[in-house]
C-alpha cells in the first residue's frame, strides 16, 4: 500500500511522519523521510540518523535520509555521514555505492573539514562514481592538503574521476596543482 500524507491546517505532522519511519514498508518510510527533510524541523535529525544507520537493506530510503539531513543542515549528522562513506557494501548488486556517493556530496555541501581523511580514502579506492563525488566534495571543502591525492586521481582510467579531480584542483587554487593541470592540458594538445 502506498501511503500519502495529507496536511490539515495547523495539525502537527512531524509526529505522524516520525512514526511512519518505523513502518514495515519502505514505500511508507521513503515519503516520510522526504517530507521530514522538506519540513525543516531539526527535531527529526535523530530519527533520520537512525534511518541512515539502521536501514541498510533499503538503499533508497537511506539516500533520501542523506538528502533530508543536508536540507536540515544539522552538524550532528556529520559523524554518521563520515562513517557511511567508508562502509563496506555487502548487499547483492552493490547498490550502497549510491548512498556513499550522496554522503560524500553531503559532507562537501555541509562544509565538514573533518571528513577530508575519509574522502581521501574514498578517492583512492571505491566505485568510480563515488570517487568522483569524493573529489567534488574535496573541492567544495577547499582543503589544500587534498591536492596531492587529487593530482593522483588525474591518472584514473575513469574520465568522470579525472574530470572531478581537475575541477576540484581548480577550486583549491593550489599553484603547483594548477601548473600540473596546465602541463597536462598542454600535453593533451600535442
LINHUCOR-V535913 format. One record per pair of residues at least 6 apart in sequence whose ideal C-beta (glycine too) atoms are under 8 Angstrom apart, sorted by the first residue. I is the first residue (numbers start at 1). J is the second residue. Records with the same first field share a line. If there is no record, write none. Layout:
BEGIN
I: J, J
END
This chain:
BEGIN
1: 25, 27, 28
2: 27
3: 20, 23, 25, 27, 28, 31, 32
4: 31
5: 13, 16, 17, 20, 31, 32, 35
7: 13
13: 35, 39
14: 36, 39, 41, 43, 44
17: 32, 35, 36, 39, 44
18: 32, 36, 44, 47
20: 28, 29, 31, 32
21: 29, 32, 33, 36, 47, 48, 50, 51
22: 29
23: 29, 32
26: 58, 60, 61
29: 51, 55, 58, 61
30: 60, 61, 64
33: 48, 51, 61, 64, 65, 68
34: 64, 67, 68
36: 44, 47, 48, 68
37: 44, 48, 64, 67, 68, 69, 70, 71, 72
38: 68, 71
40: 71, 72
41: 72
42: 72, 74
44: 68, 72
45: 69, 72, 74, 76, 77
46: 76
48: 65, 68, 69, 72, 77
49: 65, 69, 76, 77, 80
51: 61, 62, 65
52: 62, 65, 66, 69, 77, 80, 81, 84
53: 80
55: 61, 62, 65
56: 62, 91, 96
57: 91
59: 91, 95, 96, 98, 99
62: 84, 99
63: 98, 99, 102
66: 81, 84, 99, 102, 103, 106
67: 102, 106
69: 77, 81, 106
70: 106, 109, 110
73: 110
75: 110, 112
77: 106, 110
78: 107, 110, 112, 114, 115
81: 103, 106, 107, 110, 112, 115
82: 107, 112, 114, 115, 118
84: 99, 100, 103
85: 100, 103, 104, 107, 115, 118, 119, 122, 130, 134
86: 100, 118, 121, 122
87: 96, 100
89: 95, 96, 97, 100
90: 96
94: 127
97: 126, 127, 129, 130
98: 129
100: 122, 126, 127, 130, 133
101: 127, 129, 130, 133
102: 133
104: 119, 122, 130, 133, 134, 136, 137
105: 133, 136, 137
107: 115, 118, 119, 137, 141
108: 115, 119, 136, 137, 138, 139, 140, 141
109: 137, 140
111: 140, 141
112: 141
113: 141, 143
115: 137, 141
116: 138, 141, 143, 145, 146
119: 134, 137, 138, 141, 146
120: 134, 138, 146, 149
122: 130, 131, 133, 134
123: 131, 134, 135, 138, 149, 150, 153, 165
124: 149, 152
126: 134
128: 156, 158, 160, 161
129: 160
131: 153, 156, 158, 161, 164
132: 158, 160, 161, 163, 164
133: 164
135: 150, 153, 161, 164, 165, 167, 168
136: 164, 167, 168
138: 146, 149, 150, 168, 172
139: 150, 164, 167, 168, 169, 170, 171, 172
140: 171
142: 171, 172
143: 172
144: 172, 174
146: 168, 172
147: 169, 172, 174, 176, 177
150: 165, 168, 169, 172, 177
151: 165, 169, 177, 180
153: 161, 162, 164, 165
154: 162, 165, 166, 169, 180, 181, 184
155: 162
156: 162, 165
166: 181
169: 177, 178, 180, 181
170: 178, 181
END
